[in-house]
């Protein structure tokens, strides 16, 4: 199975998992596209987005701003 075929195979399961997380009040998180490591976007079901910084030493999240 090629990498693309594997991604296509997993896509429905990943979509279900994300939707279940959002339905339970959680968020999805992805890296902010920039040259700043440790910055992530948290996106909620209602469309709200937050910029978060992860402290690389403690793993704690620091809220930076709403987007």
C-alpha positions, -999 to 999 in steps of 0.1 A, spaced: 0 0 0 14 34 -10 15 63 15 -13 80 -4 -35 48 -3 -28 44 34 -38 81 40 -70 75 20 -77 43 40 -73 61 73 -92 93 64 -127 82 73 -115 70 108 -96 102 114 -126 123 104 -148 103 128 -123 107 156 -120 145 151 -158 149 150 -162 129 182 -136 150 199 -153 182 188 -187 169 198 -173 162 233 -162 198 237 -125 192 228 -105 210 201 -83 201 173 -48 214 174 -23 220 146 10 238 143 9 275 133 24 279 99 55 300 107 91 298 117 81 298 154 83 263 168 61 256 198 31 277 185 -2 259 178 -37 268 168 -66 253 189 -98 252 169 -132 245 185 -164 232 170 -180 267 170 -151 279 148 -133 298 176 -95 297 172 -68 304 197 -31 308 193 -12 288 220 24 285 229 37 253 244 65 256 269 92 232 257 105 226 292 72 221 311 47 212 284 23 238 297 1 257 273 2 295 273 -27 313 257 -14 340 233 -45 354 216 -79 347 200 -79 345 162 
